[in-house]
């Protein structure tokens, strides 16, 4: 038996909060708020409300220590924006601090929805850890940062790892690193890191490749416009779905155009749950509801009579 066959026989489940993530479990749906709150706590709460109403399981934010993640030169670059005239003004304006995250933490607890964050530097990991998140997200941009991977994994929480812009060799090395700290308590998300991603570059069959090779639940983080192809990812076996959300795709912000609006998120969640009800277990049976139809429509039931003659 080769390694892929051995992996297929292993149980692929990860506990995140009160949810079990795995092939035979309900899809874990993450509504990515990211920085679409535009630095406004009321807008962030409005996006949390949208996620709850749509039936998402969690909301996710992004946390950065601006002067660590970006160089002085990057921060000084001219970039007119609602917060000022430089890229630094923008990056600082989009960051929430302790007061805002404390408010988010309480708001999510009151609405009974999980929240966590992708942390782009070690200090941000420690900051978010103060809120005892159910898991951490490793962004595609951070997947090659060995120090950040170790610093995050040593917290002992499950990791959700996006794999945009990454080779299989890089992904295997990431897994080797995190398994030293948390075993197989991680989820891999297939992802194409363009905003928005074109249909031709979604490459959804990678989900099947991940499932074949890796001993972990596999999901999909989509950056395409629309939600039909994201729903298709669940047909390929995605156990986790992540999509950016917005109140208005025309709103100011770099991630808004590749996000789902209110109606799109509700429709996506509804179609995923519809697929879960429809897919069944693969065993062909005659349902009780079919029995009266048999009596009504079948003229003869002689299939197994005198079968020896044939």
Secondary structure, DSSP 8 states (H G I E B T S, - for coil): --HHHHHHTS--EEEETTEEEETTS--EEEEEEETTTTT-HHHHHHHHHHHHHHT-SEEEEEE--HHHHS-HHHHHSEEEETTEEEHHHHHHHT---HHHHHHHHHHHHHHT-EEEEEESSHHHHHHHHTT--SEEEE-GGGTT-HHHHHHHHTT--EEEEE-TT--HHHHHHHHHHHHHHHTT-EEEEEE--SSSB-GGG--TTHHHHHHHH-SSEEEEEE-BSSSHHHHHHHHTT-SEEEEEB-S-TTSSSTTSTTSB-HHHHHHHHHHHHHHHHHS--S-----HHHHHHHHHH-S---TTTTGGG-
